[in-house]
Amino acid sequence: MRSETRQQARKYLRGLLAPLERKTSWQLAEQLTDSTPDRMQRLLYRARLRC
């Protein structure tokens, strides 16, 4: 996994743990100082589930 991907995954987890009432892509991006939710959505779209 690339370092940028790991960094974005950490940001995503921090966003999920943030005290936000609703957790939409836009709200997570704003909370994590991203200008748009594109990186977050790309992370989720390309993620592989390892069960």
Stockholm file with secondary structure:
# STOCKHOLM 1.0

chainA/1-51         MRSETRQQARKYLRGLLAPLERKTSWQLAEQLTDSTPDRMQRLLYRARLRC
#=GR chainA/1-51 SS CCHHHHHHHHHHHHHHHSCCSCCCHHHHHHHTTCSSSHHHHHHHHHCCCCC
#=GC SS_cons        CCHHHHHHHHHHHHHHHSCCSCCCHHHHHHHTTCSSSHHHHHHHHHCCCCC
//
